[in-house]
């Protein structure tokens, strides 16, 4: 599900910025960018968020900046600076260049300066970052809840449509047996002409047909799956993977109904029902 949250706070001389954003993903996918020297925060942030978020591709940014220079030391790599200076003078002499080498010239040479900081207490830093992270998660989860509410509304409307189709199939299914019995009797009557028709044989054949095309078990199971599905969607818990399973079972029952019935009206209902189930399946890939 989609979400974004940002928070910035000055804590004990540190300016801390945390941004959290997520997009749809079937699993928990995590990526973090942190200020140089604070890469250890990944080991803290990842499990912390994984306890709160089951699905989504998360991108997290943590920026830390000390507002004072206490504990910071800038050093010059003298051997490296001497090497650069020697190379510059050699080039100057070889190509007859003017002697305009200055301190500013050396400043342009990479890796001459090294910034050293006193070792940080990782747990202390994490405690400060965690507070700002929690602030960023407030709007983040609010956005996800708003999206989830819209998705829930859409999914439940489709579930309601499926239930209506199940009712129509249950109503139509017995009629197909009666229609089969009538057509069978007509065919036999046409063949026999004025000879008497064996009503018992027709009833037996109709009973065999009824048993073959009966979808009562499938519609009962389908209703049960739908009931569980509705309860889970409305529970407010992380149920995405369980919903995946129920949708698979709903689709299985719909397929069985379709394979049993030769009635055009029921076949049309099954096609529409499977289309709604597929739309639900696509939606729940983004639900926790």
C-alpha atoms as one frame of an Amber mdcrd trajectory, in Angstrom:
protein
   0.000   0.000   0.000   1.077   3.548  -0.656   2.230   5.778   2.158   4.536
   8.695   2.916   5.652  10.308   6.131   8.339  12.836   7.051   9.544  14.285
  10.326  12.423  16.573  11.301  13.571  17.386  14.811  16.616  18.763  16.583
  17.588  16.394  19.394  20.584  17.047  21.653  22.511  19.068  19.081  21.590
  16.803  16.135  19.283  17.743  13.272  17.479  14.474  12.459  15.342  13.992
   9.345  13.401  10.799   8.666  11.373  10.043   5.557   9.400   6.821   5.032
   7.585   5.959   1.834   6.083   2.750   0.490   4.512   1.434  -2.683   2.612
  -1.764  -3.368   4.512  -5.036  -3.080   3.460  -8.594  -2.255   6.193  -8.953
   0.363   8.248  -6.796   2.726  10.998  -5.138   0.699  13.230  -2.691   2.587
  15.803  -0.121   1.506  17.467   2.578   3.616  19.747   5.537   2.998  21.478
   7.052   5.991  24.018   9.821   6.466  27.633   8.769   6.192  28.804   7.085
   9.350  25.316   6.027  10.400  24.924   2.944   8.204  24.488   0.859  11.369
  20.938   2.219  11.605  19.754  -0.289   8.992  20.092  -3.067  11.582  17.854
  -1.051  13.907  15.264   0.369  11.524  14.574  -2.779   9.473  13.307  -5.055
  12.310  11.502  -2.123  13.930   9.456  -1.468  10.792   9.028  -5.142   9.994
   7.103  -5.523  13.250   4.663  -2.841  12.073   4.467  -3.418   8.313   3.817
  -6.800   6.720   3.814  -5.823   3.025   5.162  -3.046   0.864   8.319  -1.797
  -0.806   9.751   0.596   1.765  12.296   3.332   1.139  13.618   5.030   4.255
  15.911   8.052   4.499  17.622   9.003   7.753  19.647  12.204   7.767  21.714
  13.209  10.798  23.774  16.354  11.135  25.590  17.612  14.208  24.977  21.298
  14.755  28.312  21.767  16.527  31.843  20.580  15.743  32.509  18.977  19.114
  34.287  15.677  18.697  35.090  16.341  15.028  38.705  16.535  13.800  39.891
  17.394  10.291  43.259  15.883   9.330  45.479  16.352   6.298  47.069  13.337
   4.680  50.568  14.851   4.488  52.217  12.069   2.433  49.406  12.252  -0.101
  49.575  16.061  -0.242  53.356  15.870  -0.768  52.801  13.405  -3.610  50.301
  15.695  -5.314  52.662  18.694  -4.864  55.625  16.767  -6.276  53.579  15.687
  -9.293  52.384  19.233  -9.908  55.912  20.672  -9.760  57.170  17.953 -12.118
  54.423  18.823 -14.606  55.178  22.516 -14.177  58.860  21.994 -14.940  58.293
  19.606 -17.865  55.773  21.813 -19.660  57.242  25.187 -18.678  54.171  26.286
 -16.753  54.174  29.380 -14.484  54.844  28.800 -10.815  51.309  29.496  -9.531
  50.787  26.530  -7.230  48.906  27.684  -4.110  47.217  26.111  -1.134  43.921
  26.397  -2.997  45.412  24.189  -5.713  45.908  21.367  -3.241  42.350  21.795
  -1.963  41.126  20.551  -5.326  43.034  17.279  -4.994  40.829  14.443  -3.713
  41.260  12.549  -0.453  43.762  14.960   1.104  41.437  15.838   3.977  39.993
  13.260   6.354  37.194  14.071   8.777  37.350  12.004  11.944  34.576  11.910
  14.485  34.476  10.460  17.939  32.786   7.020  17.988  29.027   7.276  18.412
  27.004   5.354  20.969  24.839   3.402  18.525  22.063   2.693  21.004  21.908
   6.349  22.019  21.729   7.484  18.402  19.068   4.887  17.618  16.991   6.063
  20.579  16.954   9.602  19.171  16.281   8.476  15.603  13.492   6.156  16.748
  11.588   9.070  18.257  11.711  11.004  14.967  10.873   7.841  13.023   7.752
   7.353  15.139   6.672  10.910  14.271   7.175  10.213  10.553   5.101   7.032
  10.829   2.019   8.949  11.991   1.221  10.526   8.580   2.635   7.431   6.852
   0.090   5.095   8.451  -2.687   7.683   8.099  -2.175   7.669   4.316  -2.127
   3.875   4.213  -5.307   3.666   6.308  -7.101   6.068   3.957  -6.093   3.961
   0.954  -7.013   0.770   2.805 -10.481   2.131   3.556 -11.114   2.748  -0.146
  -9.810  -0.702  -1.042 -12.008  -2.312   1.617 -15.062  -0.563   0.223 -14.274
  -1.748  -3.302 -13.542  -5.334  -2.248 -16.694  -5.676  -0.139 -18.819  -4.385
  -3.004 -17.364  -7.092  -5.249 -17.921  -9.737  -2.580 -21.555  -8.627  -2.378
 -21.859  -9.014  -6.153 -20.409 -12.537  -5.945 -22.891 -13.490  -3.211 -25.740
 -12.297  -5.421 -24.445 -14.487  -8.259 -24.191 -17.479  -5.925 -27.840 -16.963
  -4.990 -28.825 -16.832  -8.666 -26.903 -20.061  -9.342 -28.610 -21.786  -6.402
 -31.972 -20.660  -7.710 -31.252 -21.658 -11.290 -29.588 -25.040 -10.668 -32.754
 -27.045  -9.690 -34.587 -25.628 -12.696 -31.990 -27.093 -15.054 -32.844 -30.571
 -13.740 -36.557 -30.055 -14.353 -35.830 -28.726 -17.838 -33.661 -31.768 -18.529
 -36.438 -34.122 -17.367 -39.004 -32.406 -19.605 -36.734 -32.475 -22.661 -35.842
 -36.111 -22.019 -39.523 -37.028 -21.832 -40.227 -35.155 -25.073 -37.439 -36.958
 -26.916 -38.570 -40.384 -25.696 -42.170 -39.556 -26.593 -41.092 -38.559 -30.097
 -39.247 -41.845 -30.464 -42.017 -44.044 -29.069 -44.896 -42.244 -30.698 -48.168
 -43.452 -29.121 -46.462 -46.096 -26.976 -46.556 -45.513 -23.217 -43.551 -43.733
 -21.642 -41.749 -45.317 -18.689 -42.021 -42.480 -16.162 -39.860 -44.318 -13.629
 -36.997 -44.586 -16.115 -37.252 -40.861 -16.836 -37.167 -40.069 -13.109 -34.120
 -42.301 -12.672 -32.275 -40.596 -15.522 -33.251 -37.174 -14.157 -31.941 -38.166
 -10.709 -28.621 -39.276 -12.194 -28.389 -36.007 -14.081 -29.292 -34.001 -10.971
 -26.543 -35.701  -8.973 -24.053 -35.041 -11.760 -24.788 -31.313 -12.092 -25.529
 -30.552  -8.437 -23.468 -27.615  -7.162 -24.973 -27.444  -3.671 -21.727 -28.483
  -1.967 -19.728 -25.951  -3.967 -22.085 -23.037  -3.256 -22.148 -23.883   0.471
 -18.336 -23.876   0.588 -18.238 -20.709  -1.487 -20.573 -18.961   0.933 -18.386
 -20.129   3.826 -15.243 -18.756   2.152 -16.978 -15.454   1.460 -18.136 -15.182
   5.082 -14.604 -15.757   6.371 -13.217 -13.361   3.788 -15.625 -10.596   4.828
 -14.786 -11.068   8.510 -11.052 -10.879   7.799 -11.320  -7.768   5.611 -13.269
  -6.024   8.367 -11.009  -7.172  11.211  -8.364  -4.448  10.830  -5.584  -7.006
  11.259  -2.762  -8.034   8.898  -4.610 -10.711   6.922  -3.267 -10.302   3.388
  -1.753 -13.752   3.028  -4.807 -15.474   4.521  -6.996 -13.576   2.072  -4.779
 -14.876  -0.731  -5.610 -18.426   0.314  -9.350 -17.789   0.568  -9.460 -16.188
  -2.875  -7.741 -19.266  -4.309 -10.403 -21.465  -2.703 -13.210 -19.222  -3.970
 -11.814 -19.485  -7.470 -11.529 -23.272  -7.114 -15.218 -23.597  -6.206 -16.222
 -21.321  -9.087 -14.226 -23.487 -11.498 -15.939 -26.632 -10.201 -19.371 -25.066
 -10.626 -18.461 -24.090 -14.170 -17.252 -27.596 -15.027 -20.396 -29.257 -13.656
 -23.012 -27.071 -15.256 -23.928 -27.136 -18.942 -26.563 -24.462 -18.530 -25.760
 -21.271 -20.464 -27.203 -18.963 -17.797 -25.139 -20.548 -15.022 -22.040 -20.549
 -17.241 -22.482 -16.807 -17.789 -22.800 -16.246 -14.032 -19.641 -18.287 -13.398
 -17.682 -16.167 -15.899 -18.832 -12.956 -14.198 -18.095 -14.409 -10.764 -14.554
 -15.410 -11.751 -13.968 -11.916 -13.144 -14.919 -10.388  -9.789 -12.746 -12.900
  -7.910  -9.779 -11.986 -10.121 -10.278  -8.265  -9.420 -10.369  -9.037  -5.700
  -7.202 -11.114  -6.035  -5.399  -8.173  -7.648  -6.532  -5.839  -4.888  -5.501
  -7.998  -1.958  -1.934  -8.283  -3.246  -1.532  -4.831  -1.694  -3.265  -5.565
   1.618  -1.290  -6.383   4.731
